[in-house]
Amino acid sequence: MADVEKTLVLDEPMNAVFDWSSDETPVRDALWNHYMEANAHDTIKTEEQMKPLLDASDEDVKALAEKELKK
């Protein structure tokens, strides 16, 4: 049987992960854009905030995205 790589929540569209979102942007990009705005478009600061998400569980990413992005 072939190994199937699991798609991370970070790579899923916002509207596929959250019923409150109609945005088709991937969660990763939505968080990046949010942090870029919050950091006055400082790429280094934004990268520092995003890096821990690469190792975070799907549940942690969903909770963070809900906290940061739900309006």
C-alpha positions, 0 to 999 in steps of 0.5 A, a space after each residue: 500500500 502506498 503512503 498517503 501524505 496527509 494534507 495539513 489544515 494550513 494547506 486547506 482553504 479557509 471555507 473548507 475548515 471553518 463554517 464561518 468563512 467563505 474565503 477560499 484562501 488557504 489557512 496558511 496564507 490567511 494567517 500570513 496576511 493577517 500577521 503581515 498587516 499586524 506587523 506593518 508588513 515586516 516579513 521577518 517578524 511575520 516569519 517568526 510568528 508563522 514558523 511555529 505553526 509548521 510543527 503545530 497540530 491541526 487542532 492548534 492551528 485551527 484554534 489559532 486561526 479561529 482566534 486571529 481571523 474570525 470576525 
